[in-house]
């Protein structure tokens, strides 16, 4: 199944993070177009995440709406719930 969305989605994650893996599995299951930004091994991405959220913890989903508004969503369970909601809307 592939889900389309009006939002541009970016997931800040790390390969070593089990919570991130849970989110990536749901993204793959739903076929969502989500850009992955790995904080591990990339200081620029890590700093970008910190400047946006004030923390280094992952996963964090960046949601850019069609109107240009941007929202950052931490916490894997919240992210998964949001992504599944997008799938139901399609």
Secondary structure as UniProt FT lines:
FT   STRAND          8..13
FT   TURN            15..16
FT   HELIX           18..30
FT   STRAND          34..38
FT   TURN            40..41
FT   HELIX           43..53
FT   STRAND          60..64
FT   TURN            66..67
FT   STRAND          70..74
FT   HELIX           76..89
//
